[in-house]
């Protein structure tokens, strides 16, 4: 189901790229494809599991599909999504003991990193991919940008919270920004952090509930993952574990991800427990 979803998502996005190209819009020049980053991160572990099949044809398919995936991921211009994919890839290789594949990937990353560092971006608006690869903090997260300002608002009402919804956060932020002239953004662009968003919305009880849910999912997936010693492409617990880590722990630290998708993970875990 994960592979089917990833395949359909990728196919639709390729059609959009073709339509853009027919209008003279080149890849990596705008943020129109950023919307797929969440689903691409969430479904990524299923692509990695193709490598675990023994058939040569499937291993060749893995490289071909990985090339398409890399193109689509770079096209999102989302550094948080890139980091999530990198972390998931490293964890997957370690847990499945794929040392040779990890070595090849590390060599490619080093070469690509050297090329990126040595290049100069003279026109950020036209060279968006290179600009995003070299950029380290576009939203001033931990100071007076996104997460820092969210933390200030949370400290003012940490127990009850302010209410759930993006419109609530935007309304509170836009009203309070006049009291904080050092804030970078004069209009809200969101907290860019899932845990901060839930704490802001639902207060300390909401935060505690989210942490409990996170802990329960990690305990369920990790205990089953580390209890098994065989390497198998059908290890559903490992797939769900990596999806959760990549999407909610890594990606959720840089963006406000959709909390509803946690229902997919818990639904599969309940099905696996009761099978």
N, C-alpha and C positions, 0 to 999 in steps of 0.2 A: 504493500500500500504506500509506503514511503517512496519507493522507487517510481511507482506510477505517478504519484503526485509531483515528484521532482521532474520527471520526464515531461509531463503536461505543462508544468509551469515554465520549464525551459523552452519548450516548443513555442508557446504563446509569446514569450519574450523575444525569441529569434524572429518571429513574424513582425513584431514591433520594430526591431532593428532594421529589418528589410524595408519596412515602410519609411522609417527615418532616412535611410540611405537614398531611397527614391526621391525624397524631398531635399536632398543635399545636406542632411544632418549626419555628421560623422560620429562614430562611437567615441565615448569618453569625453564628450564636449559639453554635456549638460547633466542635470540630476534627474532626468525623466525616468530613469530605470532604477532609482533608489528604492522604490516601493517593494521590489522583490527580495531585498536583502534578508528580511526576517525569515521568509519561507525557505530561502536557500541555505541559511544557517541551520534552521530547525531540521531540515531533511538531509543535510550533508552526510551524516554517518552511514546512511543507506548506500550512498555512492561508494564509500570506502570499502564496504563489505563485499562489493563485487570482486575485489582483488583476492579475496579468500577462496574463491572457487578455483578448482584445479585446472579447468579447461583452458587451453591456450587462447581460444577464441574469446572467452570471457575476459581474460587478462588484457587482450588487445582492445576489447570494447571498453575496458576500464580506462585505458590511456586516452582513447578517443573521447569518451564522455567527460573525462577529467579536463581535457583541453577546452571543451565547450563550457563546462562549469567555470573554469578559470576566467574565460572571456566574460561570461555573464556576471561573475562576482566582481571583477575589476570594473565593469560597467556601472555597478551600483555607486562607485566612488564613496563607499562607506567604510571608513577605517575601523570602526567598531566591529563590523561584520567580518572584515579581513582578519582581525585579531582573533575573533571567535573561531573562525575556520582553522586558523593556524594552531590554536590551542587544542581543538578537537582532533586535528590530524596527528599532532604529536602524542596525545593521550591514546588515540586509537593504535598507533604504531607500537607504543610501549606495551599496552595491555595485550596486544596480539603478537608481540615479539617479532615485529617486522623490521629488523635492524637494517637490512640492506635497503629496503624501500625508504626508511627514514634517513639513511646516509645519502641516498640519491637526492631526496628532497632537501636535505640540509645544504648539499653542494649547490643545488639550483638556487636556493634562497640566498646563499652567500654571494654568488655571482650576480644575481639580480640586485641585491642590496648594494654592492659596489657600484654597479651601473647607475642605480638611482641616486646614490650619494654624490657621484662625480658629475651628474648632469645639473645644469642650471635652468631654472624655470623663469624665462623672461616675460612670458605672457600667461599669467595664471588663468585668465578667462578662456584662453584657447588651449592651454596645456593642462587641463584640469587633472588628468590622471597623474602626471608627474608631480603636480602641485600637491595633491592629496597624499601621494606616497611620501613626500618629503615633509609634510606638515605634521606637527606633533600635538597641537592643542588649539582647535579651531573655535571652541566655545568657552575657553577659559574656565574649565569645569570646576576646579577646586578653589578658585579665588572669588571674583565677583561676576562670574558668568552664569552657568546653568546650575550645577550641583551646589556650588557655594551659596548662591542666593536661595535655593530651595531649602538648604539647611537652616539658613537664617529665619525663613518663614516658619519652618517646623518648630524651631526653638521658641517661637512666640506662642504656639498653641500645640504642644506636643501630645497632650492627653486625648483631647477630643478630635483633633483634626479639623479640616475645613469643609469636608464633603467631597463626594466622588465625582470625577468628570474633568476632562481637559478644560472645559469652559470655566469650571470653578477655579482651577489653578490659574488660568490666564487672567480671570477677573481679579483675584486676590493680588497676583503679581503686579498687574497694571495699576492697581490702586496704590500699592505700597512703594512702587518704584520712585515716586516723587520724594519719599522720605530717605532714599538711599542714592544720592547723586553719584556715588562711585560705582554703582552697578553698570556693567558693560552694556547690557541690552535694555533699551528703554521700553520695549514691548516683550512680552513673554514668548519664549520659544520652547518652553517646557523644561522639566527638571533634568531630562536626559539620564535618568536613573530609575529603575523600576521600584526598588525598595524605598527610595526617598518619596516617590510618587504615592505609594500605598500609605506610607507613614503620614504624609501631608494630608491625604484624603480621609483615612479612617482612624488616625490617631494611633496610640500605643497598642490598643487591642488589635487593630488591623495589622500592625507591624508584627505583633506576636503571632497572629494567625498565619501570616505569610511565612515567617521563619519556621514555624512548626510544620507547615506544609512542605516547605523546601527540605527540611530535615527528614521528614517521612519518606519523601521521594528518593532522596539520596541514600537513605538507609535501605530501602527496599531494592533499589536498582544495584547499589554497590555490593550489598551482601550476596545477592544472587550472582553478580558478575564475578566477584573474586572467589566465590565458592567453586566455580567451574574452572577446570584446568584445560579443557579442550578448546582449540581455536576453531571457530565455526562461523560461517556467514549468517547462520540462523540464530545467533545469540541475541535474542530480542532484548534481554535485560541490559546488555552492554550498549546496544543501539539507543535505547531509551535514556540510559545514563549519560551518554555522550550528547544526545540531543538536548537534554536538560542542562548540562554543564555549559554547552556552547551558547544556547539561546538565553537561558535565564541568569546564569552566573556571570559569564563573560560579556555577552551582548547586552544583558540587562544592566551591567555596570556602566555602560556608555550611552544607552538609549532607553526610552520608556517602551518596553516591548509589551505585546498584547498578553495579558494575564490569562485570557480565555484559552489559549493553546495548552495551558497546563492540564486542561480537561482531557486532551488527547492522550497525554502521558499517563495520567491516572486511570483513564479508561482501559488502556492497554495493560497496565499493571494489574488491575482488577481481573481482567480476562485471563492473564497469565496465572494469577494465583488460583483462580477457580476452574482452570481447565481440567 
